């Protein structure tokens, strides 16, 4: 479209010039004593246009001539800058290829070429960012080569680069350098140094998924399960793990924390930190309740933690494994003291209803019998434990059932039955 417009304009100018020249009969007289020259006005106008064009092109030629040194200098700068960028790309390619020694040499070549440009008085706008990236590449290569001295030197130089160019880019390079330093310390198994680098990060950066993953690894390596648990819960909110991996990780961290908890207040705070999904986990709830009882905490609290698992067992037994069911029964058995409280009365009603709904479940018979024994309901306890003891699969629970039967026989002053029950308990 533009070419067509130019062509139409050119034709319009040509037509206008032809019309003007054909009807122009004027002359120009030039007096040069003692001579007189009469020249056509069209020729004079043509000559003026020709002179103006000649002067214009002469001026452009002189300008281009005087610009040749600057252009040559600009070309040399461009070539050196391209060489520096090519060396950086080459170093990154070597690093990705696993040729770390060549990658470090290429990064050092980038620094050397940028330095030569700076000494020549030619400053690249993004020189600071170029040097920072080259230093980080050299540090990464040194880390892969186990050269900690060179790695630390390049890291310090990258962090000490003066701000230049775009401030956001500079900030990103500094934060990236600190994240790389945290990962290097983690690779060196220096968890304290890695956590120190992560603590120096701005708050917004420290909540990024990469930073939290590094913090989780460092906290676990440093033996800080509490910090690792907080970080893992944040990562789960960010959906950084699959459901199976998250459940396994939280379970191991909570187990570790439970083992290190020695006060009831700490145990309550730990339980409060867990999400609803973690509290519904059978393994976590059972382990927490058992440890709570070891700490001599209120048994009603332990039963409250276990109640969701108990309800799930009654509603859908397939969701609870046999091992988990056994541990749940044992934890509930430990929590009952036979005290005349409304909570234990309610549990007795619930357990008896569950046992009647599943009369062939030996574990429910055992739990119901044990609770009846503790509440001094000797007849019910005798009947239930007598049915459960011979068919219980777990040796520990079976032994406890026989011992309970021996205690009940002693209550009746039936010495032969007590001895017989104790004999069966000793055989397990």
Backbone torsions as a table, in degrees:
resi	resn	phi	psi	omega
1	UNK	NA	-42.0	179.6
2	UNK	-64.6	-40.6	179.7
3	UNK	-63.3	-38.8	178.8
4	UNK	-64.8	-40.1	178.3
5	UNK	-64.7	-42.5	177.5
6	UNK	-61.9	-41.1	-179.9
7	UNK	-64.3	-41.2	178.0
8	UNK	-65.5	-38.9	178.3
9	UNK	-65.2	-40.6	179.5
10	UNK	-63.3	-42.8	177.5
11	UNK	-63.6	-39.4	179.6
12	UNK	-63.2	-42.1	178.5
13	UNK	-65.6	-40.4	-179.5
14	UNK	-64.6	-42.6	179.2
15	UNK	-64.6	-43.8	-179.9
16	UNK	-63.2	-41.9	179.1
17	UNK	-64.3	-40.2	179.9
18	UNK	-65.2	-43.4	179.2
19	UNK	-63.7	-41.7	-179.6
20	UNK	-67.5	-41.3	-176.7
21	UNK	-71.7	-34.5	-176.9
22	UNK	-72.2	-29.3	-177.8
23	UNK	-99.0	0.1	-177.0
24	UNK	-91.4	108.7	-179.4
25	UNK	-107.5	12.5	-178.3
26	UNK	-74.9	157.9	178.3
27	UNK	-131.0	162.1	177.7
28	UNK	-121.6	125.5	-179.7
29	UNK	-102.4	130.9	179.4
30	UNK	-117.1	120.3	-179.6
31	UNK	-100.6	122.0	176.9
32	UNK	-133.6	93.5	-171.0
33	UNK	-49.0	127.8	6.2
34	UNK	-99.6	28.7	-174.8
35	UNK	-108.6	160.8	175.8
36	UNK	-137.1	130.6	-178.5
37	UNK	-118.2	126.2	174.7
38	UNK	-105.9	119.3	-176.4
39	UNK	-124.6	143.5	177.8
40	UNK	-64.0	141.3	178.7
41	UNK	-62.0	-34.6	178.6
42	UNK	-63.2	-40.1	179.6
43	UNK	-66.1	-39.6	179.1
44	UNK	-62.6	-45.7	179.2
45	UNK	-62.4	-41.5	178.8
46	UNK	-63.3	-39.9	178.7
47	UNK	-64.4	-41.7	178.5
48	UNK	-61.7	-44.0	178.6
49	UNK	-61.5	-41.2	179.8
50	UNK	-63.7	-41.2	178.8
51	UNK	-64.5	-43.5	179.7
52	UNK	-62.3	-42.0	177.6
53	UNK	-65.2	-38.6	178.7
54	UNK	-63.9	-45.3	178.1
55	UNK	-62.3	-39.3	-179.6
56	UNK	-63.2	-48.2	-179.0
57	UNK	-68.8	-31.9	176.0
58	UNK	-65.9	-42.0	178.4
59	UNK	-62.5	-43.5	179.1
60	UNK	-63.7	-37.9	178.8
61	UNK	-64.8	-43.3	178.7
62	UNK	-64.8	-40.9	178.7
63	UNK	-61.8	-44.6	178.7
64	UNK	-63.3	-36.2	178.9
65	UNK	-64.5	-45.3	-179.8
66	UNK	-72.2	-20.6	179.7
67	UNK	-84.7	-8.5	-177.4
68	UNK	-57.3	-44.2	178.1
69	UNK	-61.4	-41.9	179.7
70	UNK	-65.9	-40.4	178.9
71	UNK	-65.4	-38.8	177.7
72	UNK	-63.6	-41.3	178.5
73	UNK	-65.5	-42.2	178.1
74	UNK	-64.2	-37.0	178.3
75	UNK	-66.3	-43.1	177.9
76	UNK	-61.8	-41.9	177.9
77	UNK	-61.6	-43.7	-179.7
78	UNK	-63.3	-40.3	179.1
79	UNK	-64.6	-42.2	179.0
80	UNK	-66.8	-39.1	178.5
81	UNK	-65.8	-40.9	177.1
82	UNK	-64.2	-37.7	178.2
83	UNK	-64.2	-39.0	178.4
84	UNK	-65.4	-44.0	179.0
85	UNK	-66.0	-38.6	178.3
86	UNK	-63.8	-39.5	178.1
87	UNK	-64.9	-38.0	178.7
88	UNK	-65.2	-45.5	178.0
89	UNK	-63.3	-38.4	178.3
90	UNK	-63.7	-42.2	178.7
91	UNK	-63.1	-40.8	178.4
92	UNK	-65.3	-37.4	177.7
93	UNK	-65.5	-42.3	177.0
94	UNK	-61.9	-40.8	-179.2
95	UNK	-64.5	-44.3	178.7
96	UNK	-64.3	-29.1	-179.7
97	UNK	-80.1	-13.5	-178.8
98	UNK	90.8	11.7	178.4
99	UNK	-98.3	79.0	-168.1
100	UNK	-71.1	-32.9	179.4
101	UNK	-65.4	-44.5	178.1
102	UNK	-67.0	-35.8	177.9
103	UNK	-62.4	-41.4	179.0
104	UNK	-67.1	-39.1	177.9
105	UNK	-64.1	-40.0	178.1
106	UNK	-64.9	-40.2	177.5
107	UNK	-64.0	-40.2	177.9
108	UNK	-67.4	-31.9	176.7
109	UNK	-66.7	-37.1	175.9
110	UNK	-59.9	-45.8	-179.2
111	UNK	-64.0	-39.3	-179.6
112	UNK	-66.4	-40.9	-179.5
113	UNK	-70.3	-37.7	177.1
114	UNK	-66.7	-35.7	178.4
115	UNK	-66.3	-40.5	178.6
116	UNK	-63.6	-38.2	176.3
117	UNK	-63.7	-42.1	-179.5
118	UNK	-65.5	-40.8	178.8
119	UNK	-67.3	-28.2	178.1
120	UNK	-80.7	0.9	179.3
121	UNK	85.2	8.9	179.5
122	UNK	-103.1	113.4	-175.8
123	UNK	-106.7	124.3	175.8
124	UNK	-82.3	139.7	-176.3
125	UNK	-60.5	-38.9	-177.9
126	UNK	-103.7	33.3	-176.9
127	UNK	-62.0	-40.7	-179.3
128	UNK	-62.1	-44.0	178.6
129	UNK	-65.5	-38.3	178.8
130	UNK	-62.8	-45.0	179.3
131	UNK	-64.8	-40.1	-179.3
132	UNK	-62.3	-45.9	179.7
133	UNK	-63.8	-40.5	178.9
134	UNK	-64.4	-40.9	178.2
135	UNK	-63.5	-42.3	180.0
136	UNK	-65.9	-39.8	177.6
137	UNK	-63.4	-42.5	177.4
138	UNK	-64.7	-39.0	178.9
139	UNK	-66.9	-40.4	177.8
140	UNK	-62.1	-42.4	179.3
141	UNK	-66.0	-41.0	177.9
142	UNK	-64.3	-37.1	177.4
143	UNK	-63.0	-42.2	178.4
144	UNK	-65.9	-28.6	178.3
145	UNK	-88.9	4.1	-179.4
146	UNK	62.1	30.7	177.1
147	UNK	-100.3	85.1	-174.4
148	UNK	-67.8	-32.8	-179.6
149	UNK	-64.1	-49.7	178.8
150	UNK	-64.9	-38.1	178.8
151	UNK	-61.1	-46.5	-179.3
152	UNK	-65.7	-37.2	179.5
153	UNK	-61.9	-49.5	-179.2
154	UNK	-67.8	-34.3	177.8
155	UNK	-64.2	-44.9	178.8
156	UNK	-61.9	-40.5	179.3
157	UNK	-66.1	-37.1	178.6
158	UNK	-65.9	-38.2	-179.2
159	UNK	-76.3	-23.6	-177.4
160	UNK	-93.4	2.8	179.9
161	UNK	-60.6	130.4	179.1
162	UNK	-66.8	148.2	180.0
163	UNK	-65.3	131.7	177.8
164	UNK	-154.2	155.3	179.5
165	UNK	71.1	-143.3	-177.2
166	UNK	-74.2	125.2	-176.8
167	UNK	-65.4	-36.2	179.3
168	UNK	-64.2	-39.5	177.9
169	UNK	-65.1	-41.6	178.5
170	UNK	-61.7	-43.9	179.1
171	UNK	-63.3	-40.0	179.3
172	UNK	-64.3	-39.3	179.4
173	UNK	-66.2	-39.5	178.4
174	UNK	-65.0	-46.6	-180.0
175	UNK	-64.1	-40.1	177.3
176	UNK	-63.7	-38.6	177.8
177	UNK	-62.8	-40.3	179.7
178	UNK	-68.1	-37.3	176.3
179	UNK	-65.7	-40.2	177.3
180	UNK	-64.2	-39.9	178.8
181	UNK	-62.9	-39.0	177.6
182	UNK	-63.6	-40.1	179.2
183	UNK	-68.8	-38.7	177.8
184	UNK	-61.7	-43.4	178.3
185	UNK	-62.9	-36.8	178.1
186	UNK	-66.3	-39.1	175.9
187	UNK	-63.8	-31.3	177.4
188	UNK	-81.0	2.8	-178.8
189	UNK	64.6	26.8	177.6
190	UNK	-104.7	83.8	-175.0
191	UNK	-66.5	-37.0	-178.7
192	UNK	-63.4	-43.0	178.8
193	UNK	-66.2	-38.8	178.7
194	UNK	-64.1	-43.5	178.0
195	UNK	-65.1	-33.0	178.4
196	UNK	-65.2	-42.7	177.5
197	UNK	-64.1	-40.8	-179.2
198	UNK	-67.9	-33.5	178.3
199	UNK	-68.8	-23.6	-179.5
200	UNK	-80.2	-11.2	-179.1
201	UNK	-72.2	149.0	172.9
202	UNK	-60.0	158.0	-174.6
203	UNK	-60.3	-40.9	-179.2
204	UNK	-64.3	-38.5	-179.5
205	UNK	-72.0	-37.5	-176.9
206	UNK	-66.5	-16.5	179.7
207	UNK	-97.6	5.5	174.9
208	UNK	-74.0	156.2	-174.3
209	UNK	-60.7	-42.1	-179.2
210	UNK	-62.5	-45.2	-179.5
211	UNK	-64.7	-39.8	-179.5
212	UNK	-69.8	-34.4	175.4
213	UNK	-62.8	-43.5	177.6
214	UNK	-63.8	-40.9	179.4
215	UNK	-64.4	-39.2	178.8
216	UNK	-62.0	-46.1	179.2
217	UNK	-64.6	-41.6	-179.1
218	UNK	-66.7	-40.9	-180.0
219	UNK	-65.1	-40.6	178.0
220	UNK	-67.4	-38.4	178.0
221	UNK	-67.3	-34.5	-179.5
222	UNK	-80.9	-3.0	-178.7
223	UNK	73.1	36.2	178.9
224	UNK	-114.1	76.3	-176.6
225	UNK	-64.6	-28.4	179.9
226	UNK	-65.4	-48.2	178.0
227	UNK	-65.6	-39.0	178.7
228	UNK	-63.4	-37.2	179.3
229	UNK	-66.3	-44.0	178.4
230	UNK	-60.1	-43.6	180.0
231	UNK	-66.0	-41.5	-180.0
232	UNK	-63.6	-39.2	178.8
233	UNK	-64.7	-37.6	176.5
234	UNK	-66.7	-40.3	179.0
235	UNK	-65.0	-35.8	178.3
236	UNK	-65.2	-38.3	176.6
237	UNK	-63.3	-33.6	177.9
238	UNK	-83.0	3.0	-179.3
239	UNK	57.2	45.1	-179.6
240	UNK	-84.0	-13.0	-179.3
241	UNK	-128.7	159.6	170.8
242	UNK	-72.2	163.4	-177.5
243	UNK	-61.0	-40.7	-178.8
244	UNK	-67.1	-44.8	179.9
245	UNK	-65.1	-39.3	179.5
246	UNK	-64.1	-44.9	-179.4
247	UNK	-62.7	-42.8	179.5
248	UNK	-64.4	-42.2	-179.4
249	UNK	-65.4	-48.0	-180.0
250	UNK	-61.8	-39.5	-179.5
251	UNK	-62.4	-45.8	-179.8
252	UNK	-66.1	-39.2	179.7
253	UNK	-67.0	-42.4	179.8
254	UNK	-67.4	-39.2	176.5
255	UNK	-59.0	-42.7	179.3
256	UNK	-65.3	-40.6	178.7
257	UNK	-66.9	-40.4	179.3
258	UNK	-61.3	-40.4	-179.7
259	UNK	-64.7	-27.6	-178.7
260	UNK	-94.5	1.6	-179.4
261	UNK	-90.3	127.7	-176.8
262	UNK	-125.4	7.7	179.1
263	UNK	-134.4	149.0	-179.6
264	UNK	-64.8	-37.6	178.6
265	UNK	-62.2	-42.1	177.5
266	UNK	-62.3	-39.8	-178.8
267	UNK	-66.4	-40.0	178.1
268	UNK	-65.9	-40.3	177.9
269	UNK	-65.5	-38.0	177.3
270	UNK	-63.1	-43.9	180.0
271	UNK	-64.9	-36.3	-179.6
272	UNK	-68.8	-27.7	-180.0
273	UNK	-72.4	-24.2	-176.1
274	UNK	-74.1	147.3	175.9
275	UNK	-79.4	173.3	-178.4
276	UNK	-63.2	-36.6	-179.9
277	UNK	-64.4	-39.5	179.1
278	UNK	-69.9	-36.3	179.3
279	UNK	-68.2	-24.9	179.1
280	UNK	-83.8	-4.2	179.7
281	UNK	-74.7	123.3	-178.3
282	UNK	-58.0	-45.4	-177.6
283	UNK	-61.3	-45.4	-178.3
284	UNK	-66.7	-45.5	-177.9
285	UNK	-63.4	-43.2	-179.3
286	UNK	-66.1	-44.8	179.9
287	UNK	-63.4	-42.0	179.3
288	UNK	-63.8	-42.7	-179.4
289	UNK	-65.4	-42.2	179.4
290	UNK	-63.5	-42.3	179.7
291	UNK	-69.2	-34.5	176.7
292	UNK	-61.1	-40.2	178.1
293	UNK	-69.4	-34.2	176.0
294	UNK	-63.5	-35.8	177.8
295	UNK	-78.4	5.4	179.5
296	UNK	62.1	38.8	175.4
297	UNK	-79.8	172.4	179.9
298	UNK	-62.1	123.2	-177.5
299	UNK	-63.3	-29.2	179.0
300	UNK	-63.6	-34.2	177.4
301	UNK	-65.2	-43.1	178.6
302	UNK	-61.8	-42.5	179.7
303	UNK	-66.7	-32.3	176.8
304	UNK	-65.6	-37.4	177.1
305	UNK	-67.9	-33.1	-176.1
306	UNK	-86.1	-15.7	-173.6
307	UNK	-60.0	-44.0	177.9
308	UNK	-59.5	-35.1	179.3
309	UNK	-70.0	-39.9	177.7
310	UNK	-62.3	-44.0	179.3
311	UNK	-63.9	-39.2	178.3
312	UNK	-65.4	-37.6	178.0
313	UNK	-62.7	-38.6	-179.5
314	UNK	-74.4	-34.9	-176.6
315	UNK	-78.4	-42.5	-177.9
316	UNK	-146.4	87.4	-177.6
317	UNK	-60.3	-21.8	-177.9
318	UNK	-67.5	-21.6	-178.8
319	UNK	-80.4	-9.6	179.9
320	UNK	-114.9	126.9	179.3
321	UNK	-73.6	164.9	179.4
322	UNK	-62.9	-38.2	178.4
323	UNK	-65.0	-43.5	178.4
324	UNK	-65.3	-38.6	177.6
325	UNK	-62.8	-42.7	178.3
326	UNK	-61.1	-45.7	179.5
327	UNK	-64.6	-36.7	178.2
328	UNK	-63.5	-44.4	179.5
329	UNK	-62.4	-42.3	179.9
330	UNK	-65.0	-41.4	-179.6
331	UNK	-65.9	-41.6	177.4
332	UNK	-64.8	-40.1	178.7
333	UNK	-60.6	-41.5	179.1
334	UNK	-66.6	-28.6	-175.1
335	UNK	-78.9	-20.5	-177.6
336	UNK	-85.2	132.0	179.1
337	UNK	-115.0	-7.8	-177.1
338	UNK	83.9	8.6	179.3
339	UNK	-67.7	149.8	-176.8
340	UNK	-85.2	69.5	179.2
341	UNK	-113.0	156.2	-179.5
342	UNK	-64.9	-33.7	-179.2
343	UNK	-63.3	-45.9	-179.8
344	UNK	-69.7	-33.3	175.6
345	UNK	-63.3	-43.4	178.8
346	UNK	-63.7	-40.7	178.8
347	UNK	-64.9	-37.8	178.6
348	UNK	-61.0	-44.1	178.2
349	UNK	-62.3	-43.9	-178.4
350	UNK	-64.3	-44.4	-177.4
351	UNK	-68.3	-40.1	178.4
352	UNK	-64.4	-38.5	178.1
353	UNK	-64.7	-41.7	178.9
354	UNK	-65.8	-37.4	-179.6
355	UNK	-69.0	-38.4	178.0
356	UNK	-69.3	-32.2	177.0
357	UNK	-72.7	-22.7	179.2
358	UNK	-132.0	72.4	-173.5
359	UNK	-66.7	-16.9	-179.6
360	UNK	-94.4	-0.2	179.8
361	UNK	-82.6	106.9	-175.9
362	UNK	-65.5	-33.8	-178.8
363	UNK	-67.2	-39.1	177.6
364	UNK	-68.1	-36.4	175.5
365	UNK	-63.3	-42.3	179.4
366	UNK	-62.2	-47.6	-178.1
367	UNK	-64.5	-41.5	179.0
368	UNK	-65.2	-41.3	178.5
369	UNK	-64.4	-41.6	179.6
370	UNK	-63.8	-41.9	180.0
371	UNK	-67.4	-38.9	177.1
372	UNK	-63.5	-37.7	178.9
373	UNK	-63.8	-43.5	-178.7
374	UNK	-68.3	-26.9	178.0
375	UNK	-94.1	11.4	174.0
376	UNK	63.6	34.0	171.8
377	UNK	-96.9	76.3	-166.7
378	UNK	-62.0	-41.6	-177.0
379	UNK	-63.0	-50.2	177.9
380	UNK	-60.6	-43.4	-179.2
381	UNK	-60.8	-44.0	-180.0
382	UNK	-60.7	-44.1	-177.4
383	UNK	-67.3	-45.2	-176.7
384	UNK	-69.1	-44.8	-178.1
385	UNK	-70.0	-32.2	177.6
386	UNK	-65.2	-36.0	177.1
387	UNK	-74.3	-35.4	-173.3
388	UNK	-82.3	-38.9	-171.2
389	UNK	-55.7	-46.1	-176.7
390	UNK	-68.6	-22.1	-172.9
391	UNK	-109.2	-0.3	178.1
392	UNK	-66.9	138.3	-176.0
393	UNK	-87.3	-37.6	-177.2
394	UNK	-79.0	132.4	-175.7
395	UNK	-66.7	-38.4	-177.9
396	UNK	-65.5	-47.0	-179.9
397	UNK	-66.2	-40.3	179.8
398	UNK	-63.9	-40.6	178.1
399	UNK	-62.9	-41.7	178.9
400	UNK	-65.0	-35.5	178.4
401	UNK	-64.7	-42.6	178.7
402	UNK	-66.7	-37.8	177.9
403	UNK	-65.4	-38.6	177.2
404	UNK	-62.9	-40.2	177.1
405	UNK	-64.4	-36.1	176.5
406	UNK	-64.7	-40.6	177.9
407	UNK	-64.2	-39.1	178.4
408	UNK	-66.8	-37.4	177.3
409	UNK	-65.2	-37.6	176.5
410	UNK	-63.5	-38.1	177.1
411	UNK	-60.3	-34.6	179.3
412	UNK	-87.5	-2.3	-177.2
413	UNK	62.0	35.5	176.3
414	UNK	-100.2	85.5	-173.7
415	UNK	-64.2	-43.6	178.7
416	UNK	-59.5	-40.8	179.0
417	UNK	-67.2	-37.4	178.2
418	UNK	-64.6	-44.3	179.0
419	UNK	-64.3	-39.3	178.8
420	UNK	-63.8	-41.3	178.7
421	UNK	-67.1	-40.0	178.4
422	UNK	-66.1	-35.6	177.7
423	UNK	-63.4	-42.9	178.7
424	UNK	-67.7	-33.3	178.1
425	UNK	-67.3	-37.6	-179.4
426	UNK	-71.5	-23.8	179.5
427	UNK	-76.7	-18.5	-179.4
428	UNK	-80.6	NA	NA
